[in-house]
């Protein structure tokens, strides 16, 4: 990326391997990265589920709520009240179960 004085990228370094617009839209960029990975994780034959969830069906439903949240965040800038509630719930679950997203 060629740097132009005054365009906001003057201090942008060759050390970064991503475009500046991904920084300006970090939440959308991360949502686009996370969503398909959660879909794949949900669809895997996993070997267990987090303590506190009764079975794999509940774990997959929880993962789906996370997916729904990130799907809504991928491109949206203006969400309805219902969509905002879904995003809040999904992000809270993502935070709670982040360390359980492995198999």
C-alpha positions as protocol buffer text, in pm:
chain_id: "A"
residue {
  index: 1
  type: UNK
  ca { x: 0 y: 0 z: 0 }
}
residue {
  index: 2
  type: UNK
  ca { x: 152 y: 331 z: -105 }
}
residue {
  index: 3
  type: UNK
  ca { x: 150 y: 592 z: 167 }
}
residue {
  index: 4
  type: UNK
  ca { x: 23 y: 942 z: 98 }
}
residue {
  index: 5
  type: UNK
  ca { x: 83 y: 1223 z: 338 }
}
residue {
  index: 6
  type: UNK
  ca { x: -237 y: 1330 z: 512 }
}
residue {
  index: 7
  type: UNK
  ca { x: -447 y: 1026 z: 415 }
}
residue {
  index: 8
  type: UNK
  ca { x: -440 y: 875 z: 765 }
}
residue {
  index: 9
  type: UNK
  ca { x: -195 y: 601 z: 669 }
}
residue {
  index: 10
  type: UNK
  ca { x: 127 y: 803 z: 697 }
}
residue {
  index: 11
  type: UNK
  ca { x: 244 y: 597 z: 994 }
}
residue {
  index: 12
  type: UNK
  ca { x: 121 y: 270 z: 847 }
}
residue {
  index: 13
  type: UNK
  ca { x: 410 y: 28 z: 845 }
}
residue {
  index: 14
  type: UNK
  ca { x: 520 y: -242 z: 602 }
}
residue {
  index: 15
  type: UNK
  ca { x: 517 y: -469 z: 909 }
}
residue {
  index: 16
  type: UNK
  ca { x: 136 y: -497 z: 888 }
}
residue {
  index: 17
  type: UNK
  ca { x: 4 y: -768 z: 659 }
}
residue {
  index: 18
  type: UNK
  ca { x: -354 y: -642 z: 647 }
}
residue {
  index: 19
  type: UNK
  ca { x: -518 y: -338 z: 493 }
}
residue {
  index: 20
  type: UNK
  ca { x: -596 y: -36 z: 708 }
}
residue {
  index: 21
  type: UNK
  ca { x: -970 y: -64 z: 632 }
}
residue {
  index: 22
  type: UNK
  ca { x: -971 y: -392 z: 827 }
}
residue {
  index: 23
  type: UNK
  ca { x: -849 y: -192 z: 1126 }
}
residue {
  index: 24
  type: UNK
  ca { x: -1111 y: 76 z: 1081 }
}
residue {
  index: 25
  type: UNK
  ca { x: -1376 y: -200 z: 1066 }
}
residue {
  index: 26
  type: UNK
  ca { x: -1219 y: -445 z: 1311 }
}
residue {
  index: 27
  type: UNK
  ca { x: -1552 y: -575 z: 1446 }
}
residue {
  index: 28
  type: UNK
  ca { x: -1684 y: -651 z: 1098 }
}
residue {
  index: 29
  type: UNK
  ca { x: -1354 y: -806 z: 990 }
}
residue {
  index: 30
  type: UNK
  ca { x: -1336 y: -1031 z: 1295 }
}
residue {
  index: 31
  type: UNK
  ca { x: -1703 y: -1128 z: 1257 }
}
residue {
  index: 32
  type: UNK
  ca { x: -1634 y: -1236 z: 897 }
}
residue {
  index: 33
  type: UNK
  ca { x: -1340 y: -1449 z: 1017 }
}
residue {
  index: 34
  type: UNK
  ca { x: -1507 y: -1600 z: 1323 }
}
residue {
  index: 35
  type: UNK
  ca { x: -1846 y: -1689 z: 1177 }
}
residue {
  index: 36
  type: UNK
  ca { x: -1740 y: -1957 z: 925 }
}
residue {
  index: 37
  type: UNK
  ca { x: -1502 y: -2112 z: 1177 }
}
residue {
  index: 38
  type: UNK
  ca { x: -1782 y: -2142 z: 1432 }
}
residue {
  index: 39
  type: UNK
  ca { x: -2004 y: -2303 z: 1166 }
}
residue {
  index: 40
  type: UNK
  ca { x: -1734 y: -2561 z: 1094 }
}
residue {
  index: 41
  type: UNK
  ca { x: -1673 y: -2619 z: 1466 }
}
residue {
  index: 42
  type: UNK
  ca { x: -2046 y: -2668 z: 1527 }
}
residue {
  index: 43
  type: UNK
  ca { x: -2062 y: -2926 z: 1248 }
}
residue {
  index: 44
  type: UNK
  ca { x: -1765 y: -3130 z: 1374 }
}
residue {
  index: 45
  type: UNK
  ca { x: -1808 y: -3454 z: 1562 }
}
residue {
  index: 46
  type: UNK
  ca { x: -1685 y: -3314 z: 1891 }
}
residue {
  index: 47
  type: UNK
  ca { x: -1564 y: -3526 z: 2181 }
}
residue {
  index: 48
  type: UNK
  ca { x: -1743 y: -3336 z: 2453 }
}
residue {
  index: 49
  type: UNK
  ca { x: -1917 y: -3023 z: 2568 }
}
residue {
  index: 50
  type: UNK
  ca { x: -1854 y: -2768 z: 2842 }
}
residue {
  index: 51
  type: UNK
  ca { x: -1949 y: -2848 z: 3197 }
}
residue {
  index: 52
  type: UNK
  ca { x: -2285 y: -2701 z: 3281 }
}
residue {
  index: 53
  type: UNK
  ca { x: -2439 y: -2791 z: 2945 }
}
residue {
  index: 54
  type: UNK
  ca { x: -2643 y: -3109 z: 2950 }
}
residue {
  index: 55
  type: UNK
  ca { x: -2552 y: -3254 z: 2611 }
}
residue {
  index: 56
  type: UNK
  ca { x: -2408 y: -3196 z: 2266 }
}
residue {
  index: 57
  type: UNK
  ca { x: -2741 y: -3068 z: 2137 }
}
residue {
  index: 58
  type: UNK
  ca { x: -2733 y: -2785 z: 2390 }
}
residue {
  index: 59
  type: UNK
  ca { x: -2366 y: -2713 z: 2308 }
}
residue {
  index: 60
  type: UNK
  ca { x: -2445 y: -2691 z: 1936 }
}
residue {
  index: 61
  type: UNK
  ca { x: -2744 y: -2463 z: 2007 }
}
residue {
  index: 62
  type: UNK
  ca { x: -2513 y: -2239 z: 2211 }
}
residue {
  index: 63
  type: UNK
  ca { x: -2261 y: -2229 z: 1927 }
}
residue {
  index: 64
  type: UNK
  ca { x: -2545 y: -2142 z: 1688 }
}
residue {
  index: 65
  type: UNK
  ca { x: -2632 y: -1838 z: 1900 }
}
residue {
  index: 66
  type: UNK
  ca { x: -2269 y: -1728 z: 1868 }
}
residue {
  index: 67
  type: UNK
  ca { x: -2286 y: -1780 z: 1492 }
}
residue {
  index: 68
  type: UNK
  ca { x: -2607 y: -1578 z: 1470 }
}
residue {
  index: 69
  type: UNK
  ca { x: -2441 y: -1290 z: 1655 }
}
residue {
  index: 70
  type: UNK
  ca { x: -2135 y: -1282 z: 1429 }
}
residue {
  index: 71
  type: UNK
  ca { x: -2347 y: -1320 z: 1116 }
}
residue {
  index: 72
  type: UNK
  ca { x: -2545 y: -1012 z: 1218 }
}
residue {
  index: 73
  type: UNK
  ca { x: -2222 y: -822 z: 1283 }
}
residue {
  index: 74
  type: UNK
  ca { x: -2048 y: -912 z: 955 }
}
residue {
  index: 75
  type: UNK
  ca { x: -2180 y: -620 z: 755 }
}
residue {
  index: 76
  type: UNK
  ca { x: -2451 y: -453 z: 960 }
}
residue {
  index: 77
  type: UNK
  ca { x: -2411 y: -108 z: 1103 }
}
residue {
  index: 78
  type: UNK
  ca { x: -2770 y: -55 z: 1212 }
}
residue {
  index: 79
  type: UNK
  ca { x: -2951 y: -337 z: 1391 }
}
residue {
  index: 80
  type: UNK
  ca { x: -3302 y: -366 z: 1525 }
}
residue {
  index: 81
  type: UNK
  ca { x: -3362 y: -401 z: 1899 }
}
residue {
  index: 82
  type: UNK
  ca { x: -3422 y: -775 z: 1854 }
}
residue {
  index: 83
  type: UNK
  ca { x: -3101 y: -814 z: 1651 }
}
residue {
  index: 84
  type: UNK
  ca { x: -2905 y: -621 z: 1914 }
}
residue {
  index: 85
  type: UNK
  ca { x: -3036 y: -858 z: 2180 }
}
residue {
  index: 86
  type: UNK
  ca { x: -2926 y: -1157 z: 1972 }
}
residue {
  index: 87
  type: UNK
  ca { x: -2580 y: -1003 z: 1924 }
}
residue {
  index: 88
  type: UNK
  ca { x: -2547 y: -931 z: 2296 }
}
residue {
  index: 89
  type: UNK
  ca { x: -2649 y: -1285 z: 2389 }
}
residue {
  index: 90
  type: UNK
  ca { x: -2420 y: -1444 z: 2130 }
}
residue {
  index: 91
  type: UNK
  ca { x: -2120 y: -1232 z: 2230 }
}
residue {
  index: 92
  type: UNK
  ca { x: -2177 y: -1309 z: 2598 }
}
residue {
  index: 93
  type: UNK
  ca { x: -2182 y: -1681 z: 2515 }
}
residue {
  index: 94
  type: UNK
  ca { x: -1870 y: -1642 z: 2299 }
}
residue {
  index: 95
  type: UNK
  ca { x: -1688 y: -1481 z: 2593 }
}
residue {
  index: 96
  type: UNK
  ca { x: -1814 y: -1743 z: 2837 }
}
residue {
  index: 97
  type: UNK
  ca { x: -1722 y: -2041 z: 2620 }
}
residue {
  index: 98
  type: UNK
  ca { x: -1422 y: -1904 z: 2430 }
}
residue {
  index: 99
  type: UNK
  ca { x: -1186 y: -2146 z: 2605 }
}
residue {
  index: 100
  type: UNK
  ca { x: -1414 y: -2438 z: 2510 }
}
residue {
  index: 101
  type: UNK
  ca { x: -1387 y: -2376 z: 2136 }
}
residue {
  index: 102
  type: UNK
  ca { x: -1151 y: -2664 z: 2073 }
}
residue {
  index: 103
  type: UNK
  ca { x: -1176 y: -3035 z: 2024 }
}
